[in-house]
Amino acid sequence: MSTPLDMAERHARVLARLTEMGLALAERTFEDAEAAETPEARVEQVKAFHTISRSVRQTVALEARLVRQQALDAREAERTAVAAPPRKPGGVELSRRIGAVRDAMTRVIWHEAEDADAGNWMEEMLEEELLAALQRDDFCAEPLDDHIARLCLEMGLSEEAAQNWRDLPEPPDPENWPDETQAVVPPDPGVLAPQPQSSA
C-alpha cells in the first residue's frame, strides 16, 4: 500500500512530465501558427496555442501547490510536537481576515492579469487557497501585509504589486474584458494589399 510520501512523489513526477509535454506541444503549436499560410489557419493555431498554454500554466500551478502542501504538512508535524497549541482565531477574526485578503488579492490579480481568463483562473486559485488555509489554526497569525506578500509570491504575482496593493484600483468587471480568442491576427505578408488605381 502506498504511503502519503510515495503518493506525493508520484504526483510530482506526473505533473513534471505533463509540464514537459505541454510545453513541447505549446512550442510546436506556436511554430505552426507562425508557419500558417492563411489568416484562418493562423487563427486556429493561435486558439490551440492559447488552450495548451493555459493548461501548462495550470499544471505549473498544481506543481507549486503540491510543494506548498508538502511544506505545510512538514510545519504541521513540527507544530504537533510543541506542547502549547496555537490560539485558534474566532469567527469575527476569520471573517475580517478573509475579507481583507480577498480585497487585496483581487486588486493585485486584476492589476496583473493579462486577460479575463487569467484573472478568473487566479481568483479560483485564491479561493482554493483560502479554503485550505481556513483549516489551519494559524490562519490569522501572520500580519496582513505578510499574508498578501506570501500569497502573491506563491501565485507568481509581482512583488511590487504585493507591496503597493492598497494603492491599486478596484478590480474591473471581468465581463468588460475582451475575448482574447478574438485577437487581431496580423496580415499575411505574402498577401499584397490592393494598390489604389490611378485617376489618370
MDTraj code that builds the backbone (N, CA, C; nanometers):
import mdtraj as md
import numpy as np

residues = "MET SER THR PRO LEU ASP MET ALA GLU ARG HIS ALA ARG VAL LEU ALA ARG LEU THR GLU MET GLY LEU ALA LEU ALA GLU ARG THR PHE GLU ASP ALA GLU ALA ALA GLU THR PRO GLU ALA ARG VAL GLU GLN VAL LYS ALA PHE HIS THR ILE SER ARG SER VAL ARG GLN THR VAL ALA LEU GLU ALA ARG LEU VAL ARG GLN GLN ALA LEU ASP ALA ARG GLU ALA GLU ARG THR ALA VAL ALA ALA PRO PRO ARG LYS PRO GLY GLY VAL GLU LEU SER ARG ARG ILE GLY ALA VAL ARG ASP ALA MET THR ARG VAL ILE TRP HIS GLU ALA GLU ASP ALA ASP ALA GLY ASN TRP MET GLU GLU MET LEU GLU GLU GLU LEU LEU ALA ALA LEU GLN ARG ASP ASP PHE CYS ALA GLU PRO LEU ASP ASP HIS ILE ALA ARG LEU CYS LEU GLU MET GLY LEU SER GLU GLU ALA ALA GLN ASN TRP ARG ASP LEU PRO GLU PRO PRO ASP PRO GLU ASN TRP PRO ASP GLU THR GLN ALA VAL VAL PRO PRO ASP PRO GLY VAL LEU ALA PRO GLN PRO GLN SER SER ALA".split()
xyz = np.array([
    [0.0833, -0.1196, 0.0000],
    [0.0000, 0.0000, 0.0000],
    [0.0873, 0.1253, 0.0000],
    [0.0533, 0.2226, -0.0812],
    [0.1331, 0.3442, -0.0943],
    [0.1189, 0.4318, 0.0293],
    [0.2293, 0.4926, 0.0696],
    [0.2256, 0.5885, 0.1786],
    [0.1992, 0.7274, 0.1203],
    [0.1551, 0.8253, 0.2042],
    [0.1343, 0.9612, 0.1528],
    [0.2587, 1.0189, 0.0865],
    [0.3771, 0.9868, 0.1402],
    [0.5007, 1.0379, 0.0808],
    [0.5224, 0.9797, -0.0584],
    [0.4998, 0.8464, -0.0728],
    [0.5140, 0.7837, -0.2040],
    [0.4165, 0.8446, -0.3044],
    [0.2934, 0.8680, -0.2600],
    [0.1921, 0.9251, -0.3479],
    [0.2319, 1.0654, -0.3914],
    [0.2821, 1.1454, -0.2976],
    [0.3228, 1.2825, -0.3306],
    [0.4361, 1.2828, -0.4314],
    [0.5318, 1.1922, -0.4148],
    [0.6435, 1.1849, -0.5092],
    [0.5952, 1.1422, -0.6476],
    [0.5003, 1.0464, -0.6520],
    [0.4462, 1.0026, -0.7806],
    [0.3699, 1.1157, -0.8489],
    [0.2897, 1.1875, -0.7708],
    [0.2158, 1.3004, -0.8268],
    [0.3113, 1.4067, -0.8802],
    [0.4203, 1.4307, -0.8085],
    [0.5179, 1.5307, -0.8531],
    [0.5798, 1.4894, -0.9863],
    [0.6103, 1.3594, -1.0018],
    [0.6681, 1.3118, -1.1280],
    [0.5685, 1.3262, -1.2422],
    [0.4422, 1.2932, -1.2154],
    [0.3392, 1.3036, -1.3199],
    [0.3231, 1.4487, -1.3642],
    [0.3148, 1.5413, -1.2667],
    [0.2976, 1.6827, -1.3009],
    [0.4174, 1.7355, -1.3779],
    [0.5374, 1.6939, -1.3386],
    [0.6578, 1.7386, -1.4100],
    [0.6559, 1.6896, -1.5552],
    [0.6125, 1.5641, -1.5742],
    [0.6062, 1.5096, -1.7104],
    [0.4997, 1.5810, -1.7925],
    [0.3836, 1.6081, -1.7323],
    [0.2776, 1.6800, -1.8030],
    [0.3235, 1.8198, -1.8425],
    [0.3989, 1.8842, -1.7544],
    [0.4500, 2.0172, -1.7854],
    [0.5437, 2.0119, -1.9062],
    [0.6321, 1.9127, -1.9084],
    [0.7258, 1.8996, -2.0204],
    [0.6516, 1.8753, -2.1523],
    [0.5543, 1.7839, -2.1495],
    [0.4803, 1.7525, -2.2720],
    [0.3961, 1.8714, -2.3171],
    [0.3318, 1.9394, -2.2218],
    [0.2502, 2.0543, -2.2577],
    [0.3333, 2.1666, -2.3163],
    [0.4514, 2.1895, -2.2576],
    [0.5384, 2.2944, -2.3088],
    [0.5875, 2.2619, -2.4492],
    [0.6222, 2.1359, -2.4721],
    [0.6670, 2.0953, -2.6056],
    [0.5544, 2.1134, -2.7072],
    [0.4329, 2.0768, -2.6685],
    [0.3195, 2.0913, -2.7593],
    [0.2889, 2.2384, -2.7857],
    [0.3006, 2.3229, -2.6819],
    [0.2767, 2.4657, -2.6995],
    [0.3794, 2.5261, -2.7963],
    [0.5054, 2.4849, -2.7834],
    [0.6087, 2.5362, -2.8733],
    [0.5813, 2.4935, -3.0178],
    [0.5374, 2.3684, -3.0353],
    [0.5078, 2.3205, -3.1703],
    [0.3887, 2.3961, -3.2297],
    [0.2867, 2.4207, -3.1462],
    [0.1688, 2.4942, -3.1936],
    [0.2060, 2.6373, -3.2295],
    [0.2963, 2.6983, -3.1520],
    [0.3423, 2.8331, -3.1824],
    [0.4132, 2.8366, -3.3177],
    [0.4977, 2.7362, -3.3411],
    [0.5671, 2.7297, -3.4700],
    [0.4681, 2.7110, -3.5844],
    [0.3642, 2.6279, -3.5621],
    [0.2623, 2.6080, -3.6653],
    [0.1871, 2.7373, -3.6943],
    [0.1640, 2.8167, -3.5886],
    [0.0942, 2.9443, -3.6082],
    [0.1788, 3.0398, -3.6923],
    [0.3086, 3.0428, -3.6658],
    [0.3964, 3.1305, -3.7431],
    [0.4067, 3.0850, -3.8887],
    [0.3954, 2.9529, -3.9104],
    [0.4110, 2.8996, -4.0461],
    [0.2793, 2.8922, -4.1220],
    [0.1689, 2.9302, -4.0591],
    [0.0386, 2.9204, -4.1253],
    [0.0366, 3.0046, -4.2525],
    [-0.0245, 2.9508, -4.3552],
    [-0.0240, 3.0179, -4.4851],
    [-0.1460, 3.1065, -4.5064],
    [-0.2479, 3.0911, -4.4234],
    [-0.3678, 3.1739, -4.4380],
    [-0.4063, 3.2309, -4.3017],
    [-0.4749, 3.3451, -4.2998],
    [-0.5207, 3.4007, -4.1713],
    [-0.6101, 3.3047, -4.0944],
    [-0.6940, 3.2281, -4.1666],
    [-0.7835, 3.1351, -4.0986],
    [-0.7046, 3.0259, -4.0256],
    [-0.6044, 2.9727, -4.0923],
    [-0.5216, 2.8695, -4.0299],
    [-0.4468, 2.9262, -3.9108],
    [-0.4005, 3.0520, -3.9236],
    [-0.3295, 3.1144, -3.8125],
    [-0.4202, 3.1328, -3.6916],
    [-0.5448, 3.1715, -3.7156],
    [-0.6406, 3.1892, -3.6056],
    [-0.6596, 3.0579, -3.5313],
    [-0.6752, 2.9483, -3.6044],
    [-0.6957, 2.8184, -3.5407],
    [-0.5743, 2.7795, -3.4565],
    [-0.4552, 2.8038, -3.5069],
    [-0.3347, 2.7696, -3.4324],
    [-0.3189, 2.8588, -3.3089],
    [-0.3568, 2.9858, -3.3211],
    [-0.3498, 3.0767, -3.2053],
    [-0.4447, 3.0295, -3.0959],
    [-0.5649, 2.9871, -3.1355],
    [-0.6603, 2.9351, -3.0370],
    [-0.6050, 2.8100, -2.9695],
    [-0.5464, 2.7219, -3.0485],
    [-0.4891, 2.5991, -2.9923],
    [-0.3745, 2.6315, -2.8974],
    [-0.2914, 2.7282, -2.9365],
    [-0.1798, 2.7676, -2.8503],
    [-0.2311, 2.8239, -2.7179],
    [-0.3365, 2.9052, -2.7245],
    [-0.3935, 2.9634, -2.6030],
    [-0.4430, 2.8534, -2.5091],
    [-0.5132, 2.7542, -2.5635],
    [-0.5664, 2.6456, -2.4806],
    [-0.4542, 2.5646, -2.4173],
    [-0.3533, 2.5309, -2.4971],
    [-0.2439, 2.4486, -2.4461],
    [-0.1617, 2.5251, -2.3421],
    [-0.1317, 2.6517, -2.3699],
    [-0.0502, 2.7287, -2.2763],
    [-0.1237, 2.7484, -2.1434],
    [-0.2573, 2.7625, -2.1489],
    [-0.3325, 2.7742, -2.0240],
    [-0.3240, 2.6445, -1.9442],
    [-0.3286, 2.5306, -2.0121],
    [-0.3144, 2.4019, -1.9435],
    [-0.1766, 2.3894, -1.8788],
    [-0.0742, 2.4386, -1.9491],
    [0.0609, 2.4348, -1.8925],
    [0.0678, 2.5203, -1.7669],
    [0.0070, 2.6406, -1.7726],
    [0.0079, 2.7269, -1.6536],
    [-0.0628, 2.6590, -1.5361],
    [-0.1712, 2.5917, -1.5638],
    [-0.2447, 2.5244, -1.4569],
    [-0.1628, 2.4094, -1.3990],
    [-0.0927, 2.3365, -1.4842],
    [-0.0094, 2.2275, -1.4356],
    [0.1043, 2.2803, -1.3494],
    [0.1658, 2.3905, -1.3922],
    [0.2726, 2.4514, -1.3124],
    [0.2178, 2.4967, -1.1768],
    [0.0972, 2.5526, -1.1778],
    [0.0364, 2.5960, -1.0515],
    [0.0095, 2.4765, -0.9607],
    [-0.0320, 2.3641, -1.0177],
    [-0.0537, 2.2437, -0.9374],
    [0.0771, 2.1930, -0.8774],
    [0.1847, 2.2015, -0.9552],
    [0.3150, 2.1632, -0.9013],
    [0.3514, 2.2505, -0.7817],
    [0.3307, 2.3814, -0.7963],
    [0.3625, 2.4737, -0.6864],
    [0.2751, 2.4467, -0.5649],
    [0.1471, 2.4149, -0.5907],
    [0.0566, 2.3865, -0.4791],
    [0.0989, 2.2594, -0.4058],
    [0.1450, 2.1587, -0.4804],
    [0.1917, 2.0355, -0.4181],
    [0.3117, 2.0628, -0.3286],
    [0.4036, 2.1460, -0.3766],
    [0.5208, 2.1809, -0.2952],
    [0.4776, 2.2558, -0.1691],
    [0.3817, 2.3497, -0.1849],
    [0.3331, 2.4242, -0.0679],
    [0.2675, 2.3310, 0.0331],
    [0.1895, 2.2350, -0.0178],
    [0.1211, 2.1426, 0.0725],
    [0.2208, 2.0568, 0.1487],
    [0.3266, 2.0145, 0.0806],
    [0.4289, 1.9359, 0.1489],
    [0.4964, 2.0174, 0.2580],
    [0.5228, 2.1463, 0.2276],
    [0.5834, 2.2329, 0.3286],
    [0.4886, 2.2547, 0.4463],
    [0.3591, 2.2719, 0.4155],
    [0.2596, 2.2888, 0.5220],
    [0.2501, 2.1645, 0.6083],
    [0.2530, 2.0492, 0.5453],
    [0.2470, 1.9242, 0.6212],
    [0.3676, 1.9113, 0.7135],
    [0.4849, 1.9528, 0.6634],
    [0.6046, 1.9455, 0.7465],
    [0.5939, 2.0397, 0.8654],
    [0.5424, 2.1620, 0.8403],
    [0.5262, 2.2563, 0.9514],
    [0.4220, 2.2075, 1.0508],
    [0.3170, 2.1451, 0.9996],
    [0.2121, 2.0933, 1.0868],
    [0.2679, 1.9836, 1.1768],
    [0.3541, 1.9009, 1.1191],
    [0.4159, 1.7955, 1.2003],
    [0.5028, 1.8544, 1.3096],
    [0.5723, 1.9649, 1.2776],
    [0.6541, 2.0301, 1.3798],
    [0.5681, 2.0911, 1.4895],
    [0.4537, 2.1486, 1.4496],
    [0.3674, 2.2131, 1.5489],
    [0.3061, 2.1120, 1.6452],
    [0.2763, 1.9930, 1.5955],
    [0.2162, 1.8929, 1.6831],
    [0.3115, 1.8488, 1.7938],
    [0.4424, 1.8722, 1.7717],
    [0.5402, 1.8357, 1.8738],
    [0.5520, 1.9417, 1.9822],
    [0.4951, 2.0593, 1.9590],
    [0.5024, 2.1667, 2.0571],
    [0.3930, 2.1469, 2.1602],
    [0.4259, 2.1688, 2.2878],
    [0.3308, 2.1417, 2.3965],
    [0.2099, 2.2352, 2.3911],
    [0.2347, 2.3639, 2.3715],
    [0.1252, 2.4620, 2.3752],
    [0.0713, 2.4837, 2.2345],
    [-0.0521, 2.4431, 2.2057],
    [-0.1076, 2.4649, 2.0717],
    [-0.1376, 2.6116, 2.0485],
    [-0.1323, 2.6584, 1.9226],
    [-0.1612, 2.7990, 1.8956],
    [-0.3089, 2.8303, 1.9186],
    [-0.3342, 2.9570, 1.9489],
    [-0.4719, 3.0001, 1.9714],
    [-0.5479, 2.9974, 1.8406],
    [-0.6639, 2.9353, 1.8406],
    [-0.7446, 2.9281, 1.7196],
    [-0.8246, 3.0571, 1.7050],
    [-0.8169, 3.1245, 1.5879],
    [-0.8893, 3.2509, 1.5705],
    [-1.0398, 3.2301, 1.5739],
    [-1.1104, 3.3338, 1.6226],
    [-1.2558, 3.3278, 1.6289],
    [-1.3209, 3.3616, 1.4964],
    [-1.4539, 3.3486, 1.4907],
    [-1.5270, 3.3704, 1.3672],
    [-1.5150, 3.5108, 1.3133],
    [-1.5224, 3.6118, 1.4012],
    [-1.5133, 3.7507, 1.3569],
    [-1.3739, 3.7782, 1.2999],
    [-1.2732, 3.7276, 1.3677],
    [-1.1353, 3.7475, 1.3210],
    [-1.1135, 3.6805, 1.1861],
    [-1.1669, 3.5599, 1.1700],
    [-1.1548, 3.4896, 1.0426],
    [-1.2254, 3.5654, 0.9306],
    [-1.3467, 3.6126, 0.9592],
    [-1.4243, 3.6845, 0.8586],
    [-1.3534, 3.8112, 0.8132],
    [-1.2974, 3.8849, 0.9088],
    [-1.2263, 4.0084, 0.8736],
    [-1.1026, 3.9785, 0.7900],
    [-1.0291, 3.8749, 0.8285],
    [-0.9079, 3.8434, 0.7529],
    [-0.9419, 3.7959, 0.6120],
    [-1.0443, 3.7127, 0.5966],
    [-1.0839, 3.6654, 0.4636],
    [-1.1228, 3.7836, 0.3755],
    [-1.2026, 3.8757, 0.4303],
    [-1.2433, 3.9925, 0.3518],
    [-1.1254, 4.0785, 0.3117],
    [-1.0323, 4.0984, 0.4055],
    [-0.9150, 4.1813, 0.3757],
    [-0.8267, 4.1154, 0.2702],
    [-0.8080, 3.9846, 0.2817],
    [-0.7233, 3.9132, 0.1849],
    [-0.7881, 3.9149, 0.0471],
    [-0.9183, 3.8911, 0.0411],
    [-0.9878, 3.8929, -0.0884],
    [-0.9763, 4.0304, -0.1540],
    [-0.9978, 4.1355, -0.0747],
    [-0.9914, 4.2705, -0.1302],
    [-0.8522, 4.2986, -0.1860],
    [-0.7502, 4.2674, -0.1067],
    [-0.6136, 4.2952, -0.1505],
    [-0.5746, 4.2112, -0.2716],
    [-0.6038, 4.0827, -0.2662],
    [-0.5587, 3.9927, -0.3721],
    [-0.6331, 4.0167, -0.5038],
    [-0.7617, 4.0497, -0.4987],
    [-0.8320, 4.0773, -0.6243],
    [-0.7782, 4.2036, -0.6899],
    [-0.7382, 4.3012, -0.6107],
    [-0.6747, 4.4202, -0.6680],
    [-0.5462, 4.3818, -0.7418],
    [-0.4635, 4.2992, -0.6747],
    [-0.3369, 4.2588, -0.7357],
    [-0.3613, 4.1713, -0.8580],
    [-0.4535, 4.0759, -0.8450],
    [-0.4800, 3.9823, -0.9546],
    [-0.5224, 4.0562, -1.0807],
    [-0.6195, 4.1470, -1.0674],
    [-0.6703, 4.2136, -1.1873],
    [-0.5774, 4.3244, -1.2364],
    [-0.4847, 4.3663, -1.1505],
    [-0.3792, 4.4577, -1.1962],
    [-0.2765, 4.3820, -1.2805],
    [-0.2536, 4.2542, -1.2463],
    [-0.1511, 4.1753, -1.3125],
    [-0.2061, 4.0912, -1.4276],
    [-0.3358, 4.0583, -1.4265],
    [-0.3916, 3.9639, -1.5236],
    [-0.3797, 4.0167, -1.6659],
    [-0.3416, 3.9270, -1.7576],
    [-0.3308, 3.9635, -1.8986],
    [-0.4670, 3.9663, -1.9666],
    [-0.5607, 3.8858, -1.9158],
    [-0.6935, 3.8783, -1.9762],
    [-0.7911, 3.8246, -1.8732],
    [-0.9193, 3.8167, -1.9117],
    [-1.0233, 3.7739, -1.8188],
    [-1.0040, 3.6291, -1.7755],
    [-0.9620, 3.5425, -1.8676],
    [-0.9416, 3.4025, -1.8319],
    [-0.8353, 3.3888, -1.7233],
    [-0.7250, 3.4605, -1.7401],
    [-0.6179, 3.4530, -1.6415],
    [-0.6650, 3.5079, -1.5067],
    [-0.7392, 3.6193, -1.5082],
    [-0.7892, 3.6757, -1.3841],
    [-0.8846, 3.5821, -1.3128],
    [-0.9779, 3.5229, -1.3873],
    [-1.0730, 3.4293, -1.3271],
    [-1.0025, 3.3061, -1.2726],
    [-0.9047, 3.2590, -1.3477],
    [-0.8296, 3.1406, -1.3042],
    [-0.7549, 3.1686, -1.1732],
    [-0.6910, 3.2855, -1.1629],
    [-0.6184, 3.3185, -1.0400],
    [-0.7138, 3.3415, -0.9229],
    [-0.8324, 3.3952, -0.9498],
    [-0.9307, 3.4098, -0.8428],
    [-0.9746, 3.2726, -0.7909],
    [-0.9890, 3.1752, -0.8801],
    [-1.0226, 3.0395, -0.8371],
    [-0.9102, 2.9817, -0.7512],
    [-0.7860, 3.0055, -0.7911],
    [-0.6723, 2.9602, -0.7111],
    [-0.6754, 3.0226, -0.5728],
    [-0.7090, 3.1521, -0.5662],
    [-0.7155, 3.2227, -0.4384],
    [-0.8210, 3.1601, -0.3483],
    [-0.9397, 3.1322, -0.4027],
    [-1.0467, 3.0739, -0.3219],
    [-1.0072, 2.9362, -0.2693],
    [-0.9399, 2.8581, -0.3509],
    [-0.8943, 2.7267, -0.3053],
    [-0.7908, 2.7412, -0.1941],
    [-0.7027, 2.8388, -0.2082],
    [-0.6017, 2.8625, -0.1060],
    [-0.6666, 2.9067, 0.0251],
    [-0.7652, 2.9953, 0.0169],
    [-0.8340, 3.0408, 0.1380],
    [-0.9076, 2.9258, 0.2051],
    [-0.9722, 2.8421, 0.1265],
    [-1.0454, 2.7294, 0.1835],
    [-0.9512, 2.6351, 0.2570],
    [-0.8361, 2.6079, 0.1977],
    [-0.7391, 2.5199, 0.2633],
    [-0.6805, 2.5861, 0.3875],
    [-0.6542, 2.7177, 0.3789],
    [-0.5921, 2.7885, 0.4914],
    [-0.6855, 2.7973, 0.6113],
    [-0.8154, 2.8006, 0.5871],
    [-0.9114, 2.8095, 0.6974],
    [-0.9071, 2.6870, 0.7882],
    [-0.8530, 2.5780, 0.7388],
    [-0.8443, 2.4572, 0.8204],
    [-0.7283, 2.4637, 0.9191],
    [-0.6418, 2.5648, 0.9030],
    [-0.5258, 2.5748, 0.9909],
    [-0.5524, 2.6738, 1.1043],
    [-0.4965, 2.6451, 1.2198],
    [-0.5168, 2.7313, 1.3359],
    [-0.4391, 2.8626, 1.3259],
    [-0.3386, 2.8681, 1.2370],
    [-0.2541, 2.9878, 1.2284],
    [-0.2963, 3.0801, 1.1147],
    [-0.4202, 3.0674, 1.0681],
    [-0.4645, 3.1453, 0.9520],
    [-0.4457, 3.2951, 0.9725],
    [-0.4725, 3.3453, 1.0925],
    [-0.4626, 3.4894, 1.1195],
    [-0.3349, 3.5254, 1.1952],
    [-0.2423, 3.4325, 1.2046],
    [-0.1247, 3.4575, 1.2884],
    [-0.0298, 3.5605, 1.2269],
    [-0.0108, 3.5563, 1.0962],
    [0.0840, 3.6482, 1.0337],
    [0.0163, 3.7820, 1.0028],
    [0.0928, 3.8918, 1.0000],
    [0.0355, 4.0224, 0.9634],
    [-0.0246, 4.0190, 0.8242],
    [-0.1250, 4.1043, 0.8024],
    [-0.1953, 4.1044, 0.6738],
    [-0.0998, 4.1278, 0.5576],
    [-0.0104, 4.2254, 0.5684],
    [0.0806, 4.2539, 0.4569],
    [0.1706, 4.1335, 0.4268],
    [0.2136, 4.0627, 0.5303],
    [0.2947, 3.9433, 0.5086],
    [0.2111, 3.8341, 0.4416],
    [0.0847, 3.8259, 0.4821],
    [-0.0069, 3.7284, 0.4225],
    [-0.0222, 3.7556, 0.2722],
    [-0.0432, 3.8822, 0.2365],
    [-0.0591, 3.9200, 0.0959],
    [0.0694, 3.8938, 0.0184],
    [0.1823, 3.9309, 0.0757],
    [0.3106, 3.9105, 0.0073],
    [0.3369, 3.7628, -0.0173],
    [0.3033, 3.6790, 0.0810],
    [0.3254, 3.5348, 0.0645],
    [0.2367, 3.4777, -0.0455],
    [0.1083, 3.5151, -0.0466],
    [0.0175, 3.4658, -0.1498],
    [0.0621, 3.5104, -0.2889],
    [0.1043, 3.6363, -0.3010],
    [0.1498, 3.6858, -0.4312],
    [0.2720, 3.6093, -0.4795],
    [0.3632, 3.5803, -0.3881],
    [0.4815, 3.5039, -0.4240],
    [0.4433, 3.3639, -0.4706],
    [0.3504, 3.2986, -0.3987],
    [0.3092, 3.1634, -0.4333],
    [0.2346, 3.1580, -0.5662],
    [0.1629, 3.2672, -0.6009],
    [0.0835, 3.2685, -0.7233],
    [0.1578, 3.3319, -0.8406],
    [0.2837, 3.3689, -0.8198],
    [0.3632, 3.4241, -0.9284],
    [0.3303, 3.5680, -0.9626],
    [0.2728, 3.6428, -0.8678],
    [0.2404, 3.7833, -0.8902],
    [0.3568, 3.8705, -0.8458],
    [0.3644, 3.9919, -0.8989],
    [0.4831, 4.0745, -0.8789],
    [0.4952, 4.1227, -0.7347],
    [0.6190, 4.1350, -0.6915],
    [0.6483, 4.1837, -0.5558],
    [0.6041, 4.3289, -0.5397],
    [0.6220, 4.4074, -0.6464],
    [0.5827, 4.5490, -0.6395],
    [0.4327, 4.5633, -0.6158],
    [0.3527, 4.4858, -0.6869],
    [0.2075, 4.4912, -0.6673],
    [0.1702, 4.4445, -0.5280],
    [0.2406, 4.3443, -0.4775],
    [0.2126, 4.2941, -0.3435],
    [0.2388, 4.4013, -0.2376],
    [0.3426, 4.4806, -0.2580],
    [0.3778, 4.5828, -0.1601],
    [0.2869, 4.7045, -0.1684],
    [0.2313, 4.7296, -0.2872],
    [0.1519, 4.8514, -0.3077],
    [0.0052, 4.8216, -0.3343],
    [-0.0463, 4.7095, -0.2819],
    [-0.1835, 4.6691, -0.3140],
    [-0.2857, 4.7730, -0.2695],
    [-0.2576, 4.8484, -0.1631],
    [-0.3539, 4.9491, -0.1158],
    [-0.3718, 5.0629, -0.2162],
    [-0.2713, 5.0859, -0.3007],
    [-0.2776, 5.1944, -0.3988],
    [-0.3357, 5.1493, -0.5325],
    [-0.3609, 5.0205, -0.5473],
    [-0.4140, 4.9697, -0.6745],
    [-0.5646, 4.9970, -0.6826],
    [-0.6172, 5.0167, -0.8038],
    [-0.7605, 5.0450, -0.8196],
    [-0.8462, 4.9222, -0.7922],
    [-0.9750, 4.9473, -0.7767],
    [-1.0699, 4.8373, -0.7623],
    [-1.0652, 4.7514, -0.8893],
    [-1.0831, 4.6192, -0.8744],
    [-1.0783, 4.5332, -0.9951],
    [-1.1921, 4.5652, -1.0896],
    [-1.1685, 4.5570, -1.2214],
    [-1.2741, 4.5850, -1.3199],
    [-1.3742, 4.4709, -1.3263],
    [-1.4856, 4.4977, -1.3913],
    [-1.5847, 4.3945, -1.4159],
    [-1.5283, 4.2985, -1.5203],
    [-1.5088, 4.1681, -1.4866],
    [-1.4495, 4.0745, -1.5843],
    [-1.5280, 4.0655, -1.7141],
    [-1.6597, 4.0957, -1.7102],
    [-1.7387, 4.0853, -1.8323],
    [-1.6981, 4.1907, -1.9358],
    [-1.6285, 4.2952, -1.8904],
    [-1.5870, 4.4010, -1.9828],
    [-1.4535, 4.3703, -2.0502],
    [-1.3894, 4.2610, -2.0105],
    [-1.2625, 4.2261, -2.0736],
    [-1.2899, 4.1694, -2.2124],
    [-1.2040, 4.2014, -2.3108],
    [-1.2235, 4.1436, -2.4451],
    [-1.1932, 3.9957, -2.4457],
    [-1.2590, 3.9251, -2.5351],
    [-1.2331, 3.7829, -2.5541],
    [-1.1019, 3.7677, -2.6294],
    [-1.0008, 3.7077, -2.5627],
    [-0.8683, 3.7037, -2.6246],
    [-0.8627, 3.6100, -2.7443],
    [-0.9645, 3.5221, -2.7591],
    [-0.9655, 3.4385, -2.8788],
    [-1.0028, 3.5168, -3.0027],
    [-1.0507, 3.6425, -2.9793],
    [-1.0852, 3.7286, -3.0918],
    [-0.9753, 3.8300, -3.1202],
    [-0.8536, 3.7969, -3.0790],
    [-0.7422, 3.8882, -3.1001],
    [-0.7214, 3.9114, -3.2496],
    [-0.6723, 4.0302, -3.2810],
    [-0.6491, 4.0643, -3.4215],
    [-0.5318, 3.9841, -3.4724],
    [-0.5503, 3.9196, -3.5854],
    [-0.4452, 3.8395, -3.6461],
    [-0.3697, 3.9259, -3.7442],
    [-0.2352, 3.9305, -3.7336],
    [-0.1592, 4.0133, -3.8274],
    [-0.1773, 3.9647, -3.9690],
    [-0.1780, 4.0565, -4.0643],
    [-0.1983, 4.0162, -4.2047],
    [-0.0836, 3.9303, -4.2537],
    [-0.1165, 3.8417, -4.3437],
    [-0.0160, 3.7546, -4.4038],
    [0.0720, 3.8401, -4.4949],
    [0.2038, 3.8437, -4.4690],
    [0.2910, 3.9280, -4.5528],
    [0.2927, 3.8842, -4.6984],
    [0.2492, 3.7581, -4.7247],
    [0.2504, 3.7112, -4.8626],
    [0.1325, 3.7606, -4.9444],
    [0.0329, 3.8185, -4.8740],
    [-0.0845, 3.8687, -4.9451],
    [-0.0703, 4.0189, -4.9596],
    [-0.0611, 4.0670, -5.0791],
    [-0.0412, 4.2090, -5.1025],
    [-0.1740, 4.2816, -5.0995],
    [-0.1758, 4.3985, -5.0363],
    [-0.2973, 4.4795, -5.0348],
    [-0.3175, 4.5394, -5.1726],
    [-0.4445, 4.5588, -5.2153],
    [-0.4693, 4.6174, -5.3478],
    [-0.4171, 4.7591, -5.3553],
    [-0.3549, 4.7925, -5.4667],
    [-0.2991, 4.9246, -5.4862],
    [-0.4079, 5.0189, -5.5395],
    [-0.4098, 5.1452, -5.4927],
    [-0.5098, 5.2415, -5.5433],
    [-0.4908, 5.2662, -5.6922],
    [-0.6006, 5.2725, -5.7652],
    [-0.5921, 5.2938, -5.9087],
    [-0.5674, 5.4408, -5.9394],
    [-0.4931, 5.4608, -6.0454],
    [-0.4612, 5.5993, -6.0862],
    [-0.5864, 5.6657, -6.1425],
    [-0.6018, 5.7939, -6.1155],
    [-0.7176, 5.8694, -6.1658],
    [-0.6953, 5.9193, -6.3064],
    [-0.5773, 5.8923, -6.3612],
    [-0.5464, 5.9385, -6.4978],
    [-0.6295, 5.8655, -6.5998],
])
top = md.Topology()
chain = top.add_chain()
for i, resn in enumerate(residues, 1):
    res = top.add_residue(resn, chain, resSeq=i)
    for name in ("N", "CA", "C"):
        top.add_atom(name, md.element.get_by_symbol(name[0]), res)
traj = md.Trajectory(xyz[None], top)
